[in-house]
Amino acid sequence: MSVLRGFLWLLSFLVLGDILVTLAGLPVSAGVVGMLLLSIWLMLCGKVPRDLATAAQPLIGVLAMLVMPGVVSIFFMFDELAGYWTAILVALVLGTLLSVFTTLWLMNRLMGEETLGNE
């Protein structure tokens, strides 16, 4: 029952994101907006509810499969993206580097210096 409640939480934030994107006409995925809302809600709560953690844990293991449909759809858009490959490559490289550095900075800040081997 805990997993079902957790999935209902996840689905609720997805639906909230979809409503917000539809009403505001945002050019962003409803899933992204839903995850931002979920992140904000979790920061305000200060903890992750057990039901949500129970439902989310197995999803981490299949994360690549959850992202795969968006990645595969790019193969059908080669003609439309023909003139944008330089911009796409720059965005991918910069986005990857920024996400890695941000993750390292957050890990360093949240875990503390002594737990990262700087003893």
Phi and psi in radians as a Rosetta constraint file:
Dihedral C 1 N 2 CA 2 C 2 CIRCULARHARMONIC -1.099 0.35
Dihedral N 2 CA 2 C 2 N 3 CIRCULARHARMONIC -0.711 0.35
Dihedral C 2 N 3 CA 3 C 3 CIRCULARHARMONIC -1.130 0.35
Dihedral N 3 CA 3 C 3 N 4 CIRCULARHARMONIC -0.719 0.35
Dihedral C 3 N 4 CA 4 C 4 CIRCULARHARMONIC -1.088 0.35
Dihedral N 4 CA 4 C 4 N 5 CIRCULARHARMONIC -0.765 0.35
Dihedral C 4 N 5 CA 5 C 5 CIRCULARHARMONIC -1.101 0.35
Dihedral N 5 CA 5 C 5 N 6 CIRCULARHARMONIC -0.690 0.35
Dihedral C 5 N 6 CA 6 C 6 CIRCULARHARMONIC -1.115 0.35
Dihedral N 6 CA 6 C 6 N 7 CIRCULARHARMONIC -0.753 0.35
Dihedral C 6 N 7 CA 7 C 7 CIRCULARHARMONIC -1.142 0.35
Dihedral N 7 CA 7 C 7 N 8 CIRCULARHARMONIC -0.590 0.35
Dihedral C 7 N 8 CA 8 C 8 CIRCULARHARMONIC -1.142 0.35
Dihedral N 8 CA 8 C 8 N 9 CIRCULARHARMONIC -0.650 0.35
Dihedral C 8 N 9 CA 9 C 9 CIRCULARHARMONIC -1.084 0.35
Dihedral N 9 CA 9 C 9 N 10 CIRCULARHARMONIC -0.841 0.35
Dihedral C 9 N 10 CA 10 C 10 CIRCULARHARMONIC -1.073 0.35
Dihedral N 10 CA 10 C 10 N 11 CIRCULARHARMONIC -0.773 0.35
Dihedral C 10 N 11 CA 11 C 11 CIRCULARHARMONIC -1.133 0.35
Dihedral N 11 CA 11 C 11 N 12 CIRCULARHARMONIC -0.641 0.35
Dihedral C 11 N 12 CA 12 C 12 CIRCULARHARMONIC -1.088 0.35
Dihedral N 12 CA 12 C 12 N 13 CIRCULARHARMONIC -0.740 0.35
Dihedral C 12 N 13 CA 13 C 13 CIRCULARHARMONIC -1.231 0.35
Dihedral N 13 CA 13 C 13 N 14 CIRCULARHARMONIC -0.572 0.35
Dihedral C 13 N 14 CA 14 C 14 CIRCULARHARMONIC -1.115 0.35
Dihedral N 14 CA 14 C 14 N 15 CIRCULARHARMONIC -0.761 0.35
Dihedral C 14 N 15 CA 15 C 15 CIRCULARHARMONIC -1.153 0.35
Dihedral N 15 CA 15 C 15 N 16 CIRCULARHARMONIC -0.717 0.35
Dihedral C 15 N 16 CA 16 C 16 CIRCULARHARMONIC -1.050 0.35
Dihedral N 16 CA 16 C 16 N 17 CIRCULARHARMONIC -0.734 0.35
Dihedral C 16 N 17 CA 17 C 17 CIRCULARHARMONIC -1.098 0.35
Dihedral N 17 CA 17 C 17 N 18 CIRCULARHARMONIC -0.712 0.35
Dihedral C 17 N 18 CA 18 C 18 CIRCULARHARMONIC -1.127 0.35
Dihedral N 18 CA 18 C 18 N 19 CIRCULARHARMONIC -0.743 0.35
Dihedral C 18 N 19 CA 19 C 19 CIRCULARHARMONIC -1.095 0.35
Dihedral N 19 CA 19 C 19 N 20 CIRCULARHARMONIC -0.782 0.35
Dihedral C 19 N 20 CA 20 C 20 CIRCULARHARMONIC -1.118 0.35
Dihedral N 20 CA 20 C 20 N 21 CIRCULARHARMONIC -0.751 0.35
Dihedral C 20 N 21 CA 21 C 21 CIRCULARHARMONIC -1.127 0.35
Dihedral N 21 CA 21 C 21 N 22 CIRCULARHARMONIC -0.729 0.35
Dihedral C 21 N 22 CA 22 C 22 CIRCULARHARMONIC -1.179 0.35
Dihedral N 22 CA 22 C 22 N 23 CIRCULARHARMONIC -0.812 0.35
Dihedral C 22 N 23 CA 23 C 23 CIRCULARHARMONIC -1.205 0.35
Dihedral N 23 CA 23 C 23 N 24 CIRCULARHARMONIC -0.684 0.35
Dihedral C 23 N 24 CA 24 C 24 CIRCULARHARMONIC -1.540 0.35
Dihedral N 24 CA 24 C 24 N 25 CIRCULARHARMONIC -0.222 0.35
Dihedral C 24 N 25 CA 25 C 25 CIRCULARHARMONIC 1.168 0.35
Dihedral N 25 CA 25 C 25 N 26 CIRCULARHARMONIC 0.589 0.35
Dihedral C 25 N 26 CA 26 C 26 CIRCULARHARMONIC -1.280 0.35
Dihedral N 26 CA 26 C 26 N 27 CIRCULARHARMONIC 2.446 0.35
Dihedral C 26 N 27 CA 27 C 27 CIRCULARHARMONIC -1.527 0.35
Dihedral N 27 CA 27 C 27 N 28 CIRCULARHARMONIC 0.822 0.35
Dihedral C 27 N 28 CA 28 C 28 CIRCULARHARMONIC -2.272 0.35
Dihedral N 28 CA 28 C 28 N 29 CIRCULARHARMONIC 2.649 0.35
Dihedral C 28 N 29 CA 29 C 29 CIRCULARHARMONIC -1.127 0.35
Dihedral N 29 CA 29 C 29 N 30 CIRCULARHARMONIC 2.448 0.35
Dihedral C 29 N 30 CA 30 C 30 CIRCULARHARMONIC -1.094 0.35
Dihedral N 30 CA 30 C 30 N 31 CIRCULARHARMONIC -0.587 0.35
Dihedral C 30 N 31 CA 31 C 31 CIRCULARHARMONIC -1.120 0.35
Dihedral N 31 CA 31 C 31 N 32 CIRCULARHARMONIC -0.684 0.35
Dihedral C 31 N 32 CA 32 C 32 CIRCULARHARMONIC -1.159 0.35
Dihedral N 32 CA 32 C 32 N 33 CIRCULARHARMONIC -0.779 0.35
Dihedral C 32 N 33 CA 33 C 33 CIRCULARHARMONIC -1.125 0.35
Dihedral N 33 CA 33 C 33 N 34 CIRCULARHARMONIC -0.709 0.35
Dihedral C 33 N 34 CA 34 C 34 CIRCULARHARMONIC -1.082 0.35
Dihedral N 34 CA 34 C 34 N 35 CIRCULARHARMONIC -0.715 0.35
Dihedral C 34 N 35 CA 35 C 35 CIRCULARHARMONIC -1.187 0.35
Dihedral N 35 CA 35 C 35 N 36 CIRCULARHARMONIC -0.625 0.35
Dihedral C 35 N 36 CA 36 C 36 CIRCULARHARMONIC -1.124 0.35
Dihedral N 36 CA 36 C 36 N 37 CIRCULARHARMONIC -0.744 0.35
Dihedral C 36 N 37 CA 37 C 37 CIRCULARHARMONIC -1.093 0.35
Dihedral N 37 CA 37 C 37 N 38 CIRCULARHARMONIC -0.731 0.35
Dihedral C 37 N 38 CA 38 C 38 CIRCULARHARMONIC -1.106 0.35
Dihedral N 38 CA 38 C 38 N 39 CIRCULARHARMONIC -0.734 0.35
Dihedral C 38 N 39 CA 39 C 39 CIRCULARHARMONIC -1.087 0.35
Dihedral N 39 CA 39 C 39 N 40 CIRCULARHARMONIC -0.767 0.35
Dihedral C 39 N 40 CA 40 C 40 CIRCULARHARMONIC -1.101 0.35
Dihedral N 40 CA 40 C 40 N 41 CIRCULARHARMONIC -0.745 0.35
Dihedral C 40 N 41 CA 41 C 41 CIRCULARHARMONIC -1.092 0.35
Dihedral N 41 CA 41 C 41 N 42 CIRCULARHARMONIC -0.737 0.35
Dihedral C 41 N 42 CA 42 C 42 CIRCULARHARMONIC -1.166 0.35
Dihedral N 42 CA 42 C 42 N 43 CIRCULARHARMONIC -0.642 0.35
Dihedral C 42 N 43 CA 43 C 43 CIRCULARHARMONIC -1.147 0.35
Dihedral N 43 CA 43 C 43 N 44 CIRCULARHARMONIC -0.675 0.35
Dihedral C 43 N 44 CA 44 C 44 CIRCULARHARMONIC -1.188 0.35
Dihedral N 44 CA 44 C 44 N 45 CIRCULARHARMONIC -0.644 0.35
Dihedral C 44 N 45 CA 45 C 45 CIRCULARHARMONIC -1.265 0.35
Dihedral N 45 CA 45 C 45 N 46 CIRCULARHARMONIC -0.603 0.35
Dihedral C 45 N 46 CA 46 C 46 CIRCULARHARMONIC 1.468 0.35
Dihedral N 46 CA 46 C 46 N 47 CIRCULARHARMONIC 0.015 0.35
Dihedral C 46 N 47 CA 47 C 47 CIRCULARHARMONIC -2.751 0.35
Dihedral N 47 CA 47 C 47 N 48 CIRCULARHARMONIC 2.837 0.35
Dihedral C 47 N 48 CA 48 C 48 CIRCULARHARMONIC -1.728 0.35
Dihedral N 48 CA 48 C 48 N 49 CIRCULARHARMONIC 2.127 0.35
Dihedral C 48 N 49 CA 49 C 49 CIRCULARHARMONIC -1.045 0.35
Dihedral N 49 CA 49 C 49 N 50 CIRCULARHARMONIC 2.563 0.35
Dihedral C 49 N 50 CA 50 C 50 CIRCULARHARMONIC -1.040 0.35
Dihedral N 50 CA 50 C 50 N 51 CIRCULARHARMONIC -0.701 0.35
Dihedral C 50 N 51 CA 51 C 51 CIRCULARHARMONIC -1.052 0.35
Dihedral N 51 CA 51 C 51 N 52 CIRCULARHARMONIC -0.760 0.35
Dihedral C 51 N 52 CA 52 C 52 CIRCULARHARMONIC -1.157 0.35
Dihedral N 52 CA 52 C 52 N 53 CIRCULARHARMONIC -0.735 0.35
Dihedral C 52 N 53 CA 53 C 53 CIRCULARHARMONIC -1.122 0.35
Dihedral N 53 CA 53 C 53 N 54 CIRCULARHARMONIC -0.689 0.35
Dihedral C 53 N 54 CA 54 C 54 CIRCULARHARMONIC -1.123 0.35
Dihedral N 54 CA 54 C 54 N 55 CIRCULARHARMONIC -0.677 0.35
Dihedral C 54 N 55 CA 55 C 55 CIRCULARHARMONIC -1.345 0.35
Dihedral N 55 CA 55 C 55 N 56 CIRCULARHARMONIC -0.602 0.35
Dihedral C 55 N 56 CA 56 C 56 CIRCULARHARMONIC -1.381 0.35
Dihedral N 56 CA 56 C 56 N 57 CIRCULARHARMONIC -0.522 0.35
Dihedral C 56 N 57 CA 57 C 57 CIRCULARHARMONIC -0.996 0.35
Dihedral N 57 CA 57 C 57 N 58 CIRCULARHARMONIC -0.841 0.35
Dihedral C 57 N 58 CA 58 C 58 CIRCULARHARMONIC -1.155 0.35
Dihedral N 58 CA 58 C 58 N 59 CIRCULARHARMONIC -0.443 0.35
Dihedral C 58 N 59 CA 59 C 59 CIRCULARHARMONIC -1.199 0.35
Dihedral N 59 CA 59 C 59 N 60 CIRCULARHARMONIC -0.500 0.35
Dihedral C 59 N 60 CA 60 C 60 CIRCULARHARMONIC -1.095 0.35
Dihedral N 60 CA 60 C 60 N 61 CIRCULARHARMONIC -0.646 0.35
Dihedral C 60 N 61 CA 61 C 61 CIRCULARHARMONIC -1.167 0.35
Dihedral N 61 CA 61 C 61 N 62 CIRCULARHARMONIC -0.447 0.35
Dihedral C 61 N 62 CA 62 C 62 CIRCULARHARMONIC -1.963 0.35
Dihedral N 62 CA 62 C 62 N 63 CIRCULARHARMONIC 0.416 0.35
Dihedral C 62 N 63 CA 63 C 63 CIRCULARHARMONIC -1.030 0.35
Dihedral N 63 CA 63 C 63 N 64 CIRCULARHARMONIC -0.674 0.35
Dihedral C 63 N 64 CA 64 C 64 CIRCULARHARMONIC -1.078 0.35
Dihedral N 64 CA 64 C 64 N 65 CIRCULARHARMONIC -0.673 0.35
Dihedral C 64 N 65 CA 65 C 65 CIRCULARHARMONIC -1.220 0.35
Dihedral N 65 CA 65 C 65 N 66 CIRCULARHARMONIC -0.520 0.35
Dihedral C 65 N 66 CA 66 C 66 CIRCULARHARMONIC -1.265 0.35
Dihedral N 66 CA 66 C 66 N 67 CIRCULARHARMONIC -0.496 0.35
Dihedral C 66 N 67 CA 67 C 67 CIRCULARHARMONIC -1.543 0.35
Dihedral N 67 CA 67 C 67 N 68 CIRCULARHARMONIC -0.369 0.35
Dihedral C 67 N 68 CA 68 C 68 CIRCULARHARMONIC -0.972 0.35
Dihedral N 68 CA 68 C 68 N 69 CIRCULARHARMONIC -0.722 0.35
Dihedral C 68 N 69 CA 69 C 69 CIRCULARHARMONIC -1.028 0.35
Dihedral N 69 CA 69 C 69 N 70 CIRCULARHARMONIC -0.678 0.35
Dihedral C 69 N 70 CA 70 C 70 CIRCULARHARMONIC -1.170 0.35
Dihedral N 70 CA 70 C 70 N 71 CIRCULARHARMONIC -0.635 0.35
Dihedral C 70 N 71 CA 71 C 71 CIRCULARHARMONIC -1.227 0.35
Dihedral N 71 CA 71 C 71 N 72 CIRCULARHARMONIC -0.728 0.35
Dihedral C 71 N 72 CA 72 C 72 CIRCULARHARMONIC -1.154 0.35
Dihedral N 72 CA 72 C 72 N 73 CIRCULARHARMONIC -0.586 0.35
Dihedral C 72 N 73 CA 73 C 73 CIRCULARHARMONIC -1.116 0.35
Dihedral N 73 CA 73 C 73 N 74 CIRCULARHARMONIC -0.400 0.35
Dihedral C 73 N 74 CA 74 C 74 CIRCULARHARMONIC -1.070 0.35
Dihedral N 74 CA 74 C 74 N 75 CIRCULARHARMONIC -0.587 0.35
Dihedral C 74 N 75 CA 75 C 75 CIRCULARHARMONIC -1.103 0.35
Dihedral N 75 CA 75 C 75 N 76 CIRCULARHARMONIC -0.411 0.35
Dihedral C 75 N 76 CA 76 C 76 CIRCULARHARMONIC -1.576 0.35
Dihedral N 76 CA 76 C 76 N 77 CIRCULARHARMONIC 0.015 0.35
Dihedral C 76 N 77 CA 77 C 77 CIRCULARHARMONIC -2.041 0.35
Dihedral N 77 CA 77 C 77 N 78 CIRCULARHARMONIC 0.280 0.35
Dihedral C 77 N 78 CA 78 C 78 CIRCULARHARMONIC -0.947 0.35
Dihedral N 78 CA 78 C 78 N 79 CIRCULARHARMONIC -0.771 0.35
Dihedral C 78 N 79 CA 79 C 79 CIRCULARHARMONIC -1.119 0.35
Dihedral N 79 CA 79 C 79 N 80 CIRCULARHARMONIC -0.681 0.35
Dihedral C 79 N 80 CA 80 C 80 CIRCULARHARMONIC -1.244 0.35
Dihedral N 80 CA 80 C 80 N 81 CIRCULARHARMONIC -0.459 0.35
Dihedral C 80 N 81 CA 81 C 81 CIRCULARHARMONIC -1.720 0.35
Dihedral N 81 CA 81 C 81 N 82 CIRCULARHARMONIC 0.130 0.35
Dihedral C 81 N 82 CA 82 C 82 CIRCULARHARMONIC -0.944 0.35
Dihedral N 82 CA 82 C 82 N 83 CIRCULARHARMONIC -0.721 0.35
Dihedral C 82 N 83 CA 83 C 83 CIRCULARHARMONIC -1.568 0.35
Dihedral N 83 CA 83 C 83 N 84 CIRCULARHARMONIC 0.062 0.35
Dihedral C 83 N 84 CA 84 C 84 CIRCULARHARMONIC -1.996 0.35
Dihedral N 84 CA 84 C 84 N 85 CIRCULARHARMONIC 0.209 0.35
Dihedral C 84 N 85 CA 85 C 85 CIRCULARHARMONIC -1.109 0.35
Dihedral N 85 CA 85 C 85 N 86 CIRCULARHARMONIC -0.639 0.35
Dihedral C 85 N 86 CA 86 C 86 CIRCULARHARMONIC -1.123 0.35
Dihedral N 86 CA 86 C 86 N 87 CIRCULARHARMONIC -0.817 0.35
Dihedral C 86 N 87 CA 87 C 87 CIRCULARHARMONIC -1.107 0.35
Dihedral N 87 CA 87 C 87 N 88 CIRCULARHARMONIC -0.680 0.35
Dihedral C 87 N 88 CA 88 C 88 CIRCULARHARMONIC -1.137 0.35
Dihedral N 88 CA 88 C 88 N 89 CIRCULARHARMONIC -0.789 0.35
Dihedral C 88 N 89 CA 89 C 89 CIRCULARHARMONIC -1.120 0.35
Dihedral N 89 CA 89 C 89 N 90 CIRCULARHARMONIC -0.736 0.35
Dihedral C 89 N 90 CA 90 C 90 CIRCULARHARMONIC -1.094 0.35
Dihedral N 90 CA 90 C 90 N 91 CIRCULARHARMONIC -0.763 0.35
Dihedral C 90 N 91 CA 91 C 91 CIRCULARHARMONIC -1.112 0.35
Dihedral N 91 CA 91 C 91 N 92 CIRCULARHARMONIC -0.708 0.35
Dihedral C 91 N 92 CA 92 C 92 CIRCULARHARMONIC -1.141 0.35
Dihedral N 92 CA 92 C 92 N 93 CIRCULARHARMONIC -0.792 0.35
Dihedral C 92 N 93 CA 93 C 93 CIRCULARHARMONIC -1.163 0.35
Dihedral N 93 CA 93 C 93 N 94 CIRCULARHARMONIC -0.853 0.35
Dihedral C 93 N 94 CA 94 C 94 CIRCULARHARMONIC -1.120 0.35
Dihedral N 94 CA 94 C 94 N 95 CIRCULARHARMONIC -0.714 0.35
Dihedral C 94 N 95 CA 95 C 95 CIRCULARHARMONIC -1.094 0.35
Dihedral N 95 CA 95 C 95 N 96 CIRCULARHARMONIC -0.730 0.35
Dihedral C 95 N 96 CA 96 C 96 CIRCULARHARMONIC -1.126 0.35
Dihedral N 96 CA 96 C 96 N 97 CIRCULARHARMONIC -0.818 0.35
Dihedral C 96 N 97 CA 97 C 97 CIRCULARHARMONIC -1.097 0.35
Dihedral N 97 CA 97 C 97 N 98 CIRCULARHARMONIC -0.759 0.35
Dihedral C 97 N 98 CA 98 C 98 CIRCULARHARMONIC -1.092 0.35
Dihedral N 98 CA 98 C 98 N 99 CIRCULARHARMONIC -0.715 0.35
Dihedral C 98 N 99 CA 99 C 99 CIRCULARHARMONIC -1.197 0.35
Dihedral N 99 CA 99 C 99 N 100 CIRCULARHARMONIC -0.652 0.35
Dihedral C 99 N 100 CA 100 C 100 CIRCULARHARMONIC -1.159 0.35
Dihedral N 100 CA 100 C 100 N 101 CIRCULARHARMONIC -0.827 0.35
Dihedral C 100 N 101 CA 101 C 101 CIRCULARHARMONIC -1.139 0.35
Dihedral N 101 CA 101 C 101 N 102 CIRCULARHARMONIC -0.663 0.35
Dihedral C 101 N 102 CA 102 C 102 CIRCULARHARMONIC -1.132 0.35
Dihedral N 102 CA 102 C 102 N 103 CIRCULARHARMONIC -0.747 0.35
Dihedral C 102 N 103 CA 103 C 103 CIRCULARHARMONIC -1.100 0.35
Dihedral N 103 CA 103 C 103 N 104 CIRCULARHARMONIC -0.778 0.35
Dihedral C 103 N 104 CA 104 C 104 CIRCULARHARMONIC -1.110 0.35
Dihedral N 104 CA 104 C 104 N 105 CIRCULARHARMONIC -0.726 0.35
Dihedral C 104 N 105 CA 105 C 105 CIRCULARHARMONIC -1.105 0.35
Dihedral N 105 CA 105 C 105 N 106 CIRCULARHARMONIC -0.789 0.35
Dihedral C 105 N 106 CA 106 C 106 CIRCULARHARMONIC -1.131 0.35
Dihedral N 106 CA 106 C 106 N 107 CIRCULARHARMONIC -0.736 0.35
Dihedral C 106 N 107 CA 107 C 107 CIRCULARHARMONIC -1.089 0.35
Dihedral N 107 CA 107 C 107 N 108 CIRCULARHARMONIC -0.758 0.35
Dihedral C 107 N 108 CA 108 C 108 CIRCULARHARMONIC -1.092 0.35
Dihedral N 108 CA 108 C 108 N 109 CIRCULARHARMONIC -0.742 0.35
Dihedral C 108 N 109 CA 109 C 109 CIRCULARHARMONIC -1.245 0.35
Dihedral N 109 CA 109 C 109 N 110 CIRCULARHARMONIC -0.737 0.35
Dihedral C 109 N 110 CA 110 C 110 CIRCULARHARMONIC -1.420 0.35
Dihedral N 110 CA 110 C 110 N 111 CIRCULARHARMONIC -0.566 0.35
Dihedral C 110 N 111 CA 111 C 111 CIRCULARHARMONIC -1.537 0.35
Dihedral N 111 CA 111 C 111 N 112 CIRCULARHARMONIC -0.411 0.35
Dihedral C 111 N 112 CA 112 C 112 CIRCULARHARMONIC 1.608 0.35
Dihedral N 112 CA 112 C 112 N 113 CIRCULARHARMONIC 2.720 0.35
Dihedral C 112 N 113 CA 113 C 113 CIRCULARHARMONIC -1.108 0.35
Dihedral N 113 CA 113 C 113 N 114 CIRCULARHARMONIC -0.723 0.35
Dihedral C 113 N 114 CA 114 C 114 CIRCULARHARMONIC -1.198 0.35
Dihedral N 114 CA 114 C 114 N 115 CIRCULARHARMONIC -0.446 0.35
Dihedral C 114 N 115 CA 115 C 115 CIRCULARHARMONIC -1.469 0.35
Dihedral N 115 CA 115 C 115 N 116 CIRCULARHARMONIC -0.159 0.35
Dihedral C 115 N 116 CA 116 C 116 CIRCULARHARMONIC -1.714 0.35
Dihedral N 116 CA 116 C 116 N 117 CIRCULARHARMONIC 0.244 0.35
Dihedral C 116 N 117 CA 117 C 117 CIRCULARHARMONIC 1.617 0.35
Dihedral N 117 CA 117 C 117 N 118 CIRCULARHARMONIC 0.151 0.35
Dihedral C 117 N 118 CA 118 C 118 CIRCULARHARMONIC -1.665 0.35
Dihedral N 118 CA 118 C 118 N 119 CIRCULARHARMONIC 0.812 0.35
